[in-house]
Amino acid sequence: MPAFDYDQLSLEELEQIEKEVKKAIASFHSRKRKEAIAKMNDVAKELGFSSATDVFGTEPSKKKFRSDVVPFYRNPENHNQVCGKRGRKPAWFNELKKRGFTDDQLKIENQK
């Protein structure tokens, strides 16, 4: 792999390269998956099945992931620290609660 000096590029150029690399990686995985399915179908046919689907069942559905956490609470002392409503609360949230802050005071909408 050729050496490349990324320090000489602008942020826009680096972001464009990142976008192109992500696209290339996704394309690579897609090609490899298609190759694997074709090989599995060939083996399944050799064993007397019509396709790999007969052996393994239907293709798995895409898992549904939760969307990104929407910030709901913010540390009034450090606005870079935020958290959502669901799940375990971070240490800074619990520490502020121990110091007497209420949930309403920590809500982003109630802070100036």
C-alpha positions as CSV (number, residue, x, y, z in Angstrom):
1,M,0.0,0.0,0.0
2,P,1.5,3.3,-1.0
3,A,2.4,5.8,1.7
4,F,0.2,8.9,1.7
5,D,0.6,12.2,3.6
6,Y,-2.9,12.9,4.9
7,D,-1.6,15.9,6.9
8,Q,-1.5,18.0,3.7
9,L,-5.2,17.5,2.9
10,S,-8.1,19.8,3.9
11,L,-10.9,18.6,6.1
12,E,-13.2,18.5,3.1
13,E,-10.8,16.3,1.2
14,L,-10.4,14.0,4.2
15,E,-14.1,13.7,4.6
16,Q,-14.5,12.9,0.9
17,I,-11.9,10.1,1.2
18,E,-13.6,8.8,4.3
19,K,-17.0,8.7,2.4
20,E,-15.4,6.9,-0.5
21,V,-13.6,4.3,1.7
22,K,-16.9,3.6,3.6
23,K,-18.6,3.0,0.3
24,A,-15.8,0.8,-0.9
25,I,-15.9,-1.3,2.3
26,A,-19.7,-1.7,2.0
27,S,-19.3,-2.8,-1.7
28,F,-16.6,-5.3,-0.7
29,H,-18.8,-6.9,2.0
30,S,-21.7,-7.1,-0.4
31,R,-19.6,-8.8,-3.1
32,K,-18.1,-11.3,-0.6
33,R,-21.6,-12.1,0.7
34,K,-22.9,-12.8,-2.8
35,E,-19.9,-15.0,-3.4
36,A,-20.5,-16.9,-0.2
37,I,-24.2,-17.4,-1.0
38,A,-23.3,-18.7,-4.5
39,K,-20.8,-21.2,-3.0
40,M,-23.4,-22.3,-0.4
41,N,-26.0,-22.8,-3.2
42,D,-23.5,-24.9,-5.2
43,V,-22.8,-27.1,-2.2
44,A,-26.5,-27.4,-1.4
45,K,-27.2,-28.5,-5.0
46,E,-24.4,-31.1,-4.8
47,L,-26.1,-32.5,-1.7
48,G,-29.5,-32.7,-3.4
49,F,-31.1,-29.5,-2.2
50,S,-32.4,-26.9,-4.6
51,S,-30.6,-24.0,-2.8
52,A,-29.0,-23.0,0.4
53,T,-32.3,-21.7,1.6
54,D,-33.6,-25.3,1.7
55,V,-30.8,-26.1,4.1
56,F,-30.6,-23.0,6.2
57,G,-34.1,-21.6,5.9
58,T,-35.0,-18.1,4.7
59,E,-32.5,-15.3,4.8
60,P,-32.4,-13.6,8.2
61,S,-34.2,-10.3,8.3
62,K,-32.2,-7.2,9.1
63,K,-32.1,-6.6,12.8
64,K,-33.9,-3.4,13.8
65,F,-31.6,-1.2,15.8
66,R,-32.8,1.5,18.0
67,S,-32.2,5.0,16.7
68,D,-29.5,7.1,18.2
69,V,-30.1,8.4,21.7
70,V,-31.7,11.8,21.6
71,P,-30.1,14.0,24.3
72,F,-32.7,14.7,27.1
73,Y,-30.6,15.6,30.1
74,R,-27.5,17.8,30.3
75,N,-25.0,18.6,33.0
76,P,-25.5,22.3,33.8
77,E,-21.9,22.5,34.9
78,N,-20.5,20.9,31.7
79,H,-22.8,21.2,28.6
80,N,-20.7,18.6,26.7
81,Q,-22.1,15.9,29.0
82,V,-25.6,14.8,27.8
83,C,-27.7,11.6,28.1
84,G,-31.0,10.2,27.0
85,K,-34.1,9.2,28.9
86,R,-33.7,5.4,28.6
87,G,-31.1,3.1,29.9
88,R,-28.5,3.5,32.7
89,K,-27.6,7.1,33.6
90,P,-24.0,8.2,33.6
91,A,-22.0,8.9,36.7
92,W,-22.3,12.7,36.4
93,F,-26.1,12.4,36.4
94,N,-26.1,10.3,39.5
95,E,-23.6,12.6,41.2
96,L,-25.7,15.7,40.5
97,K,-28.8,13.9,41.9
98,K,-26.9,13.1,45.1
99,R,-26.0,16.8,45.3
100,G,-29.7,17.8,45.2
101,F,-30.5,18.4,41.6
102,T,-33.9,17.2,40.3
103,D,-34.7,15.5,37.0
104,D,-36.5,18.7,35.9
105,Q,-33.4,20.8,36.6
106,L,-31.2,18.5,34.5
107,K,-33.6,18.5,31.5
108,I,-32.1,20.3,28.5
109,E,-35.4,22.2,27.9
110,N,-35.2,23.7,31.4
111,Q,-31.7,25.0,31.1
112,K,-30.7,28.4,29.7
